[in-house]
Amino acid sequence: MILLNPLDDFLPRFDFSERHCMDICAPASRIMNAVTLWRNEDDPLVRAAIRLRETPTRLFGRARQQNLDLADFTVLERRGDTALIYGLIGSFWQADYGLRDIPSTDAFLSSRDDDVCKLALGFSIQSGPGSTNRLVTETRVLCVTDRARHHFAPYWYLIRPVSGLIRRRMLTAIRDRSESPSRHHRRAALP
């Protein structure tokens, strides 16, 4: 059975990517609910890593109101309890991330000619071994111009190990929330 990757609809061509997965003993609906509830602020190590990354903006007095989090991403598509795709556009190597507004999925998909990167963050749920479901998270980055790729590549190789750590900690937190007794779950608003 060939599984289609939902990210192919948003970034079939990309310059950088990372993928992580974890088997979770919980129904897909509970797992996807936990995905929508996860925030950087919930994990002290992740929160510290983001704050460290954003230190230059605070030093120059250009700090954002809040640290970058999943709430800054645009929901591009949700496919029931099987896939959720978020998008972000910016000059991520800049101290303030150089974020651009994405008012719609069409705005994310449209052609651009400025020196930015398009980032698609996907979560998908597949059948895992035994009675588990496998949660897969994949990040893809497309550098729109050669100049953007020139700026982004060193940034990617610098942040990639921390990004991987954040993804693994995210998956662990989602697994723990998904596998905990249901009385401890709050219902997420559907994106």
Sequence and secondary structure as in RCSB ss.txt:
>XXXX:A:sequence
MILLNPLDDFLPRFDFSERHCMDICAPASRIMNAVTLWRNEDDPLVRAAIRLRETPTRLFGRARQQNLDLADFTV
LERRGDTALIYGLIGSFWQADYGLRDIPSTDAFLSSRDDDVCKLALGFSIQSGPGSTNRLVTETRVLCVTDRARH
HFAPYWYLIRPVSGLIRRRMLTAIRDRSESPSRHHRRAALP
>XXXX:A:secstr
     GGGGT SS SEEEEEEEEESS HHHHHHHHHH  GGG HHHHHHHHHHTHHHHHTT   SS   GGGSEE
EEEETTTEEEEEEEE TTSTTTT B   SHHHHHS   SS EEEEEEEEEEE STT EEEEEEEEEEESSHHHHH
HHHHHHHHHHHHHHHHHHHHHHHHHHHHHS GGG       
